[in-house]
Structure formats: structure tokens, C-alpha cells
Amino acid sequence: MLRVTFNKSHRGTTQRVTYLCTKIICSNHSTLCNKTARRQNYEEYGKQTQGQHLQDGFLNPLKNGRFGWYVPPSRNYGMLVVRILRGALKLRYIVLGGAIGGGVSLSKKYEEWKDGLPDMKWLEDVLPQGEKWSNFSKKLMEVGGVMKDVVQIDPKLKELSEEKIAEWKIWFDNRLDDAIEAADYQGNNASIIESKDDIKSKASVSALGLSNDDSRKKYENLQSQVETLQTEIMNVQIKYQKELEKMERENRELRQQYLILKTNKKTTVKKIKKSLIDMYSEVLDELSGYDTSYSMADHLPRVVVVGDQSSGKTSVLESIAKARIFPRGSGEMMTRAPVKVTLAEGPYHVAQFRDSDREYDLNKESDLSELRREVELRMRASVRGGKTVSNEVISMTVKGPGLQRMVLVDLPGIISTMTVDMAADTKDSIHQMTKHYMSNPNAIILCIQDGSVDAERSNVTDLVMQCDPLGRRTIFVLTKVDLAEELADPDRIRKILSGKLFPMKALGYYAVVTGRGRKDDSIDAIRQYEEDFFKNSKLFHRRGVIMPHQVTSRNLSLAVSDRFWKMVRETIEQQADAFKATRFNLETEWKNNFPRLRESGRDELFDKAKGEILDEVVTLSQISAKKWEEALNEKLWDKLSNYVFENIYLPAAQSGSQNSFNTMVDIKLRQWAEQALPAKSVEAGWEALQNEFIHLMEKAKKSPDHDDIFDNLKAAVVDEAIRRHSWEDKAIDMLRVIQLNTLEDRFVHDKTEWDQAVKFLETSVKSKLAHTEETLNEMLGPGQFTRITHWKSLTEDQSKRRYVKTELDKVLKNDDKHLPTLSYDELTTVRKNLQRDGIEVDTDYIRQTWFPVYRRHFLKQALHRANDCRKAYYLYSQQGAECEISCSDVVLFWRIQQVIKVTSNALRQQVINREARRLDKEIKEVLDEFSDDEEKKAQLLTGKRVTLAEELIKVRHIQEKLEEFINSLNQEK
């Protein structure tokens, strides 16, 4: 409780103290304010009846012992009750006041939010009302139901997975619902709705075509969009699969390292012995990667499966592999690239791609479905550049109980007619690919012929006969014999299987049944159906016509495997000797051309270049702060100087007075800082970072250890990383605040800053003056001395310009402080003076000459002012803006200089703390992408040294694998 005291002889002081206490208490609560006011009333009343009050004890100092308030004892109990009541009332008022204040504040916020909502009254004028609206909506919903029942999905789309069909239907329904809602929103008249029959006649879509050309075009466009979307999805899935496999490999490596560190023991890795067929398949894979352009003769044996499209060759391969591992289609091309399948015996029926560690359990339908989907994705991904088929080999291994060891290559089916969705060279590409594989003198040709069609329609038999006219390595297979028995003449089938119908010859003739036409049948069901068919078929029970070993897929696989291994043993030594000779020739060529260099392939060279690039990134982070600020200062002024001169300094300096100069400068600087300056600053910082990194890369080229073979790769990586890199968005907002605050300071604080600003002004004006002089020299032509010494002459335009300049110099001489524009009278005077000399020019011609002439005159005056202001800091510090010498331009350039300093400092911190690291991350991502892109590496790492080393490494590797395989083969014998 605050006690108020006063002295009888100092009433003025007592009254003043009481007044101050009243102000303090009133700011806290009105009740205390009233109490103090009552005390003031007591004081005023005591002045009038002082004696009486002193006797009563209200202001009696003798009863109190000190000067203060005194309450008689009889009133203590009453004052206690009053205080309790006052506290209760005070608490009630606080609670009530808080509730009322909160309600008022909430109501105010609601009104503000309500005022911020858009005005939707215009909808009342657009949308129909009442019964008309409800009828219209009902009819539109009926149209929607009819459309959903009538429009059918193209049968080709049904060949996709069930999930894609469901997604397609959902998308179509949503589009239809959106159209109905849009029609509701527009409020069209209900009379536009047609009857259901009319809608059905217009919207019906047949399975093979549409009712009119417009609908057909729309349908084709829609179908192309679906195919494009499918391709994009496949590419994304392939990329995701690669990233997943990469993470799995890294995870395994990290786990192995962790286990080694945990046990802290030297562990010996047990080498797993590979089977013969796996070793042979690896050799073929190496040859496939080495020989993509068919430049080297690959004569290693493999089984080549050829046939017309939809002849059942893929089904034959699946029957031999005992699993439905390939995607299926109804009449369309499904095999778009060669698929190499290595069959091997194993305890579990599994499949695995060469470049993947995942094993697919072929006994599980879910894994089979995923395997078929992965094969389709890889086929579509291998097709590039608008092609329909690809030469890239998809390699996979299938292991299982009872499988015969062999390597088969499934090729795209031969076609006789191309469809509109195929590339123009599809037919020729398939023929060329098929001939290439069959032309291998050691390849076993598995010729597949559809038994359910006329033999004369076959295209494959002619190709086989061209490549193997004697039939020494051809095995003929007649498929779909169950259908052939019903449709064809039995005698023709017997002729085919006895080799008497076709002119082509073969080692053996086989008949198989690859299914009942049911898509969901398992291999076991198909094989059982095949066994039952051949047991009960009358066609194959006649004695002496078809031997039992010529039927069923089991007998076929045994015969093919036996012939495959016989061919391998006969030819493998010869192929190994050929590769040994090739290796010797390549090593000799390398020693003659690059005697002091080791054979480094593209992967090794790429890793070396990657290390050098990352070293330069580390060097970038070690650049000193001073060097960064110097580079940023230079780049900032280079970016900003033109705007400062043309949009701020010159318009303000040519305004005519110092006051208008300062006002215009303040307005333009603030607009600049709020709008363009932050973005330009970020752009300057980005270019400075880019220039410094490129400078480091160029500096590295001058080192004695530099290898120019990396230049293209380094340049491509840097360009791609810089193209992806962008400055953080929040940097612009941060710079805006800093720059606005800096520009608010309008007073130069010390002599050192003043001298720096004067020097900055002089340097900038001299640079601008030099540029203006160059413009004038081009406009006026060379001087007399140059014309004499260099045998040059003036053009007619340059001569006119010189006369005009002479007249304009007279104008500036008469008015040293001339405005930046010529008046009408001055233009007229100049024209008349020129006409007196026989020169005719228009006013625009005079203005064009006036601009650089006046610019030079003004800049020279600015240099004189800067020189005068050099020693005027004392006057400026004393008088400020009222200084006798006008130095506003020095102050302007001081403000610009300060903005550049704080901006470069902020950008330097962002570069060191954030942007250099983000650029490092971008470069590493680009390097990772390039490392997985063999085409990109082949494009960027070129030259004889690279190609020769690559070929030598491949041949050496293949030859070593062949020798390893031969040793294992001899041991098996």
C-alpha cells in the first residue's frame, strides 16, 4: 500500500506527490483512482477547515508520530469489512470485464473474416432457381447413367492388368461426373437434353471402331495418351527398381562391414562354385555387351527360337522352362527385344535377372505376375527413338528341378504386314536381327511353325532355309497340333513332321501342344493336357508315321539340350583360340600407341574424373571470405551499375535542384529495393558462384598432371549441375529487409567512408564516360590524325554528325547547366544554322546526336563536383544537406556502396553456409546419374585411347571366362 505524506510548510510539494500517485494508480485500476481522488478532496477540504481536521485526527501529526494518514481505532473493524467487500467486487468486475472484452474481440475477428470473403451474390443471377433447376439436374443425371452404360472400354485396354482397367474406369467416371457438374454450373437450358436413344446413337463405341471420323480421332488421341502415360509409368518404375536394387546392394555391403567390425576377425570369403551353364551364360552376357553393334563375330553356340508372330514360340520356351514367365498378348507384338533365358537344374524353381539380386519364386502366382510385368517393363524401356523393337538383350536365369541345361534366345516374331503404330523399319529390323542370330554357324535354330494355319503362309521357313540350307543345326517344331487335327488334313500334318512338305531340311521334327487357349492355365495343366492329347489322338497312333520321341515338350527339351551341349563341346576350343589371337593383337596395338599408360576403361576413367571434380568442389569451400566478397562486389556492381546510372542517378541529377534530387533518389531507391534489387542480387550471387567454380576447373587444366580426356565429361557435369542449381527462395526476402534498412541511412559517418564514396563515384563516372566517348567516336568517325595515319575517311553520315555536334557544343557553351532535353526554339536554331551551311537534317537526327553529347558534358561536370566534394566532408558533417557545396551524388553513391557491401556480405554467408553445399549435392547427383548411364559415358569419354582400352579389357575378360569354362567342362568329362 502506497502511503502519501506531505509537509505542512510544503503544500506545493505534497500536492505534486499526490498527483503523481494518482496518475500511476489510475493507469492500473479505476477503483484505486477513485480512492486517490477522494483523498485529494480531503486535502482540499482540509485547507478550508484545517483546525477542525487536525483536532479530529485526520491530519494530526501528534497522534501519528509522523506525517501521514491516521485512522481512529474505532474505525478499524469497519475498514476491514469495507476492504473485503471491495476485493470481492473487484474480482467480479475483473471476471465480467474479461468475458465481455473477449466476446467483443471475437465478434470483431468474425466480422473481419466475413468482410474478407468473396462476394458470391453473382451466382444468384447466373444459376436458375426452383423447379426448373431440379428438373434440369435430374435429366443431367439420367444422361450420366446412360453414358456410363453405353460407353465401352476398348478391348486392347482390357489386355492390361486389372488394376489399370479399374483406374481407367474410375478416371472416365470422374471425367463424366465433372462434365455433368460443369453443365449444372453453367445453368444451360433443360431443353438441350436429348432423349436416351439419341445419346446412345451418338455415344456408342464399338469394339473395333467408332461411328464417325471425329469420334474416331478423339478415341485415337485418347488411346495415344494412355500409351504415353503407360510408357512414363514404366520408366518411373524402372528407375525406382534401379534405385531400390542400388540401396539393397549398399545395405548388404554395409551389413557385411558391420559384421566384420563387430567380430573383429579376419573372415575368409568362401568362393561358391558355379555350374557349367552359369559360367557359359556369363560368357554370352559379356559378348552381348561387347558386341551390341554386330561388329565382331560371335560364334558361340546358343538356341535361337524363331517363328512367325503368334506362332507359339514363346509358349514353347515357357513349356521347356516349366513356367509362364513372359507377358502375353492377343495378336499384338509382345516380344520387342531378344530375351536370353539360361536354364539350369536346381532344388527350387526360381527366376532371376542378370542385373538384379531378386529371385522370383515360380511356384507363386504373385511372383510370376511380377516377373511378367518386369519383363514387359524392360522390353518397353529398351525401345528408344521411336523404334518398335530393340537389339538390347534381356538376360535372365531360370532354375528348377528337372530343367535341361541350355541357353535359349527368344526373338521377336517375324511379321509380314506392319500396323500403323509400328515404326517404319520394324519389319526390316526384325528380319535383320533374326538373320544375325541364325547366321552364327554354331547356333541351333529352333524353328516354330503354327500348325493351325496354312503352311504356305509361313515366313520363317524361308529365312531358316537361307541361313541353314542343309538343316544341320535346325530343329523344326509344329505347335498347336490339337487345333491342327481338327482343321487341317491329317496327311499334310504327317508330311510336315516327316520333312516332306517344306523344302527346308532339319535335324529333327517335333509336335507339341502349348495350351488350350486359356490364359490362366498353369504349365502343369498344359503339360497334362498335352500328354492326354497325344495318348488319345488318332493322328499319332498310326504305326510307322510319327515316332513317340517326336512329340511332347519334354522330348523336345531333351533333344535340344543334347544338341546344344554337343555343339558347345565341338566349337568352344576354336572360339577360345580366336579370342586369344584377338587379345594378342589388341595388346600389341596398345603398346605401340600408348606405351606408358595402363589400359583404363570408361568406368575407371569416370571414377578418376569424378574424384577430380569432387576435389574442386572441396577447393571451392576453401575460398577465403575476402575473396568471396571481392568477387560478389564486382559481380553486384556489374549487374546493378546500368540501372543505378540510367534509372536513379542521371534522372535525379538532371532534375535541376538538390531538394528534388534527394526526394527522387529516396523514392527510386525504395522502389528498387522492394522490387528488383533482391532478385538481381541473388542472380549476381549465383553467377559469382558459377564463375568461381568454373575458374577452379579452368585452373586445374593448367596443372602438369591434367588429362584432357576428362574435359568433356567435366564440362558436361558442371553445366548440368549449374543448370539444376537454384538459389534458395527465402534469400530474396531476407535481402530485401537488409537492403531496405541499409538505404534508410542517409548520413555518411566518417571521413574514410566519404573518401571511399568519392572514389567509387569517380570510378563509376569515368567508366560511363569512357563508354560514352566510344559511342561518340563511332558516331563521329576517326579524328584527323587517325585519318591521315591510317588512310581512313569519314562517311557522309559521320560528316553530318560532326556539323551537328559543333552546333550542339555552342548550345552547351552558352548554358553550362542546360537541361537534358533541347527546347523547340533550340532545335529550330540548330536546324537553321545547319541549313545555312547546306546540311539538311530533321529534329530526330539532332536529338540522336544530342544524347551522347549532353551525356559526356554532364559526366564531366559530375567528375568536377566529385573532385570539389573530396575535401568537403567537414562542411557536410557540420551543415548536412544544407552544405554550400552540393554533394548529394556522393551521398547517393555512398548509400549504393553500403547496400553492395551488406548484400555481398549476406550473399557470401549464404554461399559458404548453404549454396556451396547445395551445389556439391547437385554435382554428386549428376555424377551418380552419369555413372549409371552407359550411353552418356560413351558420349563424353571418347577417343582411340578409350575405345581401344575398352575393347582390350572386354576381350581379355571374355577370354579368361572362356578358359575357366573350358577347364570346368574338361573336368566334367
Buried (B, 14 or more C-beta within 10 A) or exposed (E): EEEBEBEEEEEEEBBEBBEEBBEEBBEEEEEBBEEBEEBBEEBEEBEEEEEEBBEEEBBEEEEEEEBEEBEEEEEEEEEEEEEEEEEEEEEEEEEEEEEEEEEEEEEEEEEEEEEEEEEEEEEEEEEBEEEEBEEBBEBBEBBBEBBEEBEEBBEBEBBBEEEBBEEBEEEBEEEBEEBBEEBBEEBBEBEEBEEBEEBBEEBEBEEEEBEEEEBEEEBEEEBEEBEEEBEEEBEEBBEEBEEEBEEEEEEEEEEEEEEEEEEEEEEEEEEEEBBBBBBBBBBBBBBBBBBEEEEBEBBBBBBBBBBBBBBBBBBBBBBBBBBBBBBEBEEEBBBBBBBBBBBBEBEEBBBBBBEBEBBBBBEEEEBBBBBBBBBBBBBBBBBEEEBBBBBBBBBBBBBBEEBBBBBBBBBBBBBEEBEEEBBEBBBEBBBEBBEBBBBBBBBBBBBBBBBBBEBEEBBBBEBBBEBBEEBEBBBBBBBBBBBBBEEBEBEBBBBBBEBEBBEBBBBBBBBBBBBEEEEEBBBEEBBEBBBEBBEEBEBBEEEEBBEEEBBBBBBBBBBBBEBBBEBBBEBBEEBBEBBBEBBEEBBEBBEEEBEEEEBBBBBEBBEBBBEBBBEBBEBBEEBEEEEBBBBBBBBBBEBBBEBBBEBBBBBBBBBEEBEEBBEBBBEBBBEBBEEEBBBBBBBBBBBBBBEBBBEBBEEBEEEEEEBEBBBBBBEBBBEBBBEBBEBEEEBBEEBBEBBBEBBEEBEBEEEEBBBBBBBBBBEBBBBBBEBBBEEBEEBBBBEEEEEEEEEEEBEEEBBBBBBBBEBBEEBBEEEEEBEBEBEEEBBEBBBEBBEEEEBEBEBEBBEBBBBBBBBBBBBEBBBEBBEBBBEBBEBBBEEEBEBEEBBBBBBBBBBBBBBBBBBBBBBBEBBBEEBBEBBBBBBBEBBEEBBEEEEBBEEBBBEEBBEBBBBBBBBBBBBBBBEBBBEBBEEEE
